[in-house]
Amino acid sequence: MARRWLGLVVVALMLVLQGCGGGAPPSADGGSSTNQSLASSAVLRVAVQSSASSGGSGSLSLQALANGAEVASASATITPGSTEPISLGVPANEPLVVEATLIFDGVQYAGTSAPVVASPGQDTPVSITLTPVASSPTPTPTPTATPTPAQFIVNGTTGPWLYANGGLNTNFQYGVGDETGPLVITQVNGVTLTPGASLTISYVSGMVAAGSGFPLTDAVGDTAFVANGNPGSSGRVTPSAYMDPATYPIFLCELVGTFADKAGNIVGTPFKVGDSATVVVPTGATQLQLGVDDDIYSDNSGSYTLTVTLNP
């Protein structure tokens, strides 16, 4: 079982000053010293007191500082209760402080002495109280922000895009032209579209009927009527005619959409949404447009509530 020092650890430092004419004081085993050529030198006698009964050793490092600059340093392996002589050359008659660091049984202790002036020919005691160094707390991870979905409403009379014969989206004409304009989603209403970004469109609530005598349905649409680009009762196709056949079936009054530029020109391929769809913003798109899949809109009723979420 490892022995630990309990409570505070006191290191008593005794400076024994010698004149420059004498021999250099001896170094402790494993110790090191600097500035031995200074005009005056001193010997540090280190006595460590602890509550450890016996055994164990720690690594002690000392630095003598004058005006914030290091003038001497030493290190030694010490045993509780023993006195380890350490040789340091320090200037006499100059205010000094001694900083000490001790590592014992994986715990770091540190302390700094009060200012002391070493006088030649005298023993100058220095005491340092070492206290455990608190470990840096582990940073608390910043939680990943959960994207907040923006909520919108698509009316049953809404087409996914507008068109004009010979003009805007002339190659994407559908229905009899009685649709209202699409729900347009841009940074203005909370969704910034960046090319390559992924976003998820999710149906929340609401029902739409494709006219009198048709059932109210959720955003998947009326599954009794498969559109898939086939002409409706008007003889005109629905928006699904311009969508990827690999995503069929697409039903009457299903929630559908497209990306477009700021003028409303379709960018990329229109797509079905249904109850949910995750799509990638194509290059050139600045807005998302949503509507329902139908060929006659003016007799529709109801609405869908949905959310649009930008994915991380």
N, C-alpha and C positions, 0 to 999 in steps of 0.2 A: 504494500500500500504506500503510495507516494506521500512524503511528508511535506506539508505546506507551512509557510510562516503565517501566523495568525496576527491580525491587527496591524499596527504600524511598525515599520522597520526603521531603526535608528542607526545611522552610519556616523561614527565619530571620526573625524579626520584630524590628525596631529601633524602640524607642519614643523619640521626641524630644519632650521635655516643654517646653512654653512657658507663661509666666505668663499670667494672664488679661488683662493690659494689652496684649499683642501682638495682631497680627491672626491670624485663624483660619488654620490650615495648609490648603494646597490639597488637593482631592480628586482621585483618579485618574479617568480616563475610565471611564465605566460603573460607578463606585463610588458608594456612598452612606454617609452618616455620621449619627450621632445624638448627642444630649446635648452639642451644641457650646457650650451656655451654662454648663457646669460651671466651677468655680473654676479648675481646671487642665486643660490639654489636652495631648495627645501626638500625634505623627505616627508611624504605623506604616510602616516601610520593609520591603517584602516581597521577599525574594530567593529564588527557586525554583531548586534544583539538581536535575538529573536526568541520566540516561544518554542521553536523547534528543539526537541530534547537532544537530538544528535543526528548525525548523518545528513546527507544531502549537501549540495553545493550550488552556488549561483554564479553567474557571469556579471561582474561589476565593471562599468566603464565610467571614467572620470574625465572632466574637462575643466581646466582652470582658465578663466576669462578675465581679461583686463580691458575695460572700456568696450566690452562686447566682442573683443577679438580673442581667439584662442591663443594662449601662451604655453600651455602644456596639456598633455593628455596621457592617460594610462588605462590599462585594462587588466583584470586579473580574475581568476577563478577563486572564490572564497567559500569558506565553510562557516556556518553559523557558530558564533562564539569564539572564533579564532581571530588573530590579528595578522593581517597580511601586509608586509611592508611594500610600498609602491614608490618608486623614485620619480620625482617630477622636478624639472628645473623651472622655477618661477622668479619673476623680478621682485626684489625687495622694495619696501617703502612705497608700494603702489597698491591702490584698492583692487582687490580681486574678489571674484565669486567662484565657487566650485559647483558644477552641475554633475549629478550622479544618476546613472541608470543601472538598474539591477534586473536581471532576468533570473527568476527562480521558479522551477517546476512549471514553466510555461506561462508564468504571470510576470508582467513588467511593472516595475516600481520606478519612480523618479522623484527627484527633489533638487532644490537649489539652496546653497548656503546663504547666510547673511553676508554682506560685504566684510572683508577682512583685509588687514594690511600686515604683510609678513615682515617681521623685523629680523635683520641678520643676528645670528648668535642666540636666538631664542626659539623655544618651542611654541608654536602658535596653534592652539586647538581650534578646530572647525567642526561644527555639528550640522548634519543634514538629516531631516526627517523625510523618509521615502514613503510615498503612498502609492497604492495601486493605480495604474493608468487605466482609465475607463476605455473599453473598446468602443470603436465607432459603431453606432447603431446601424443595423442593416437597413438600407433604404426601403421604405415601403413602396412596392411597385405601383406605378400609376395605373389605375384601372383603364382598360381599353374602353374608349367612349362608344356607347351603343348608338348607332345612327338613329336619329329621330325621324320617323316617317312623316311626310307631309300628306295631308288628307284632302281629297277632291271629290267632286260630284260630276258624273256624266249623265246628262238627261237622255231619255229614250229617243229623242228626235235628233240627236247629235251624230253627224257623220265624222269619220276619222280624218278627213281632209277635204278641202274645197278644190274645185276644178273649174276650168272654163274651156270651152271648145276652141281650140287653136291658141289657147293661152296657158294659164297656170295648170299644171298637172293634166294637160290634155290627153296624155296617154294612160291616165288612171281614172277614166270616167266610170261612174256607176250610178244605178238608180235613176229616178225620174227628176232629180235635182231639187227636191223639196227638203233636203236635210238642213239643219242649222249648223253653224260652224263648229269645228272640233273644240274640245277642251285642250287649250294650249298651255303647256307647262314649261317654264323657263326659270332662270335665276330670279326673275321678278317675283314669282310666287313661291320661291323657296327651294328650287332644285337647279343647281348649276350643272350643266352638261359639259363634261370634258371628254374629248375623243378617247376611246379605249376604256372609259369608266363603265362599271357595271351598275345597273340599278334594277330593283325588283318592284314590279307593279302587283299589288295584291287587292283582290276584292274584299270588302268589309261587310257591306250590307246593301239592301235595296233590291227592288224587283222591277222588271220591265216587261211590258206586253207589246207584241208586234201588231197591235190593232184590236178592234172589237172582235170578240170570239177567240182570241188567242190567250193562252195561259200566261200568268206572270211567272217569270223565270229569274234565276240568279244570273251572274255574269257569264256562265257557260252558254246561256241562250236556250232556245227551244229545241231540245234534242229530237223532236218529232220532225223537224225541218232541217235537212242537211243542205247548207248553202254550197260550199266548196266551189264557188265561182260559177255555179249554174244560174241561168236566168230565173228570176222570181216571177211572181204573178204579173208584174208589170212588163215582163219580157226583157228587162234589163238585169245585168249582173249585179251582185253585191260587191263590197270591197274585198271580200275573200278571194275574188278572181285574181288579184294581184299579189297574193301571199304564197309562200312556199308550200307546194302540194304535200311535202313531207310532213307538214304540220296538220293536214286534214285528219279528221273532219272538223270543219268550222260550221257552227250552227247559226240559224237565224237569230238576230239580236244578241249575238255573243259580243263581249267586250273585245275590241281590236284597236290597233294603233299603228303609228308610223313615226319616224324621225323626219324632221324637215329643217330647212334653213330659215332665216328670219323672214323671208318673203313667203314661206309656206310651201316651197318646192320640196317634194319628197326626196329624202336622202336615204339611200339603202333600200331595203325591201320591207314593205309593210308586214305586220305580224299579228298573230292572234294573241290575246291575253287570257281570256277565260277567267277562271278564279285566281290565277297567278301566272306570272311570267317574269323571267330574269333575262334582260337584254343588255347588249353592249352598245354604247354610243358610237356611231360611225363618224369618220372624219367629215367635217363640213356641216354637221348637225348642230343647231343651236336651240332647238326646241323639240319637245315630245308632244305628239298630238294623239288624242284618244277619242273614240266614238263607238257606236254599235254597228253591227253588220246587218244591213237591210237594203231593200231597194225602194221601199216606200216608207218615208219617215213621219209624215205629217199626222198619221193616225196612231202613232206610238204613244205610250203613256209610261209613267214611272221614271226611275233613275237608279243608278248604281253609285254607291259610295266606295271609294278605293283609296289606297295609300301608295305613295311612291317613295322608295327608300334608296339612297345612294349607298352602295355596298363598300366596305373598307377595302 
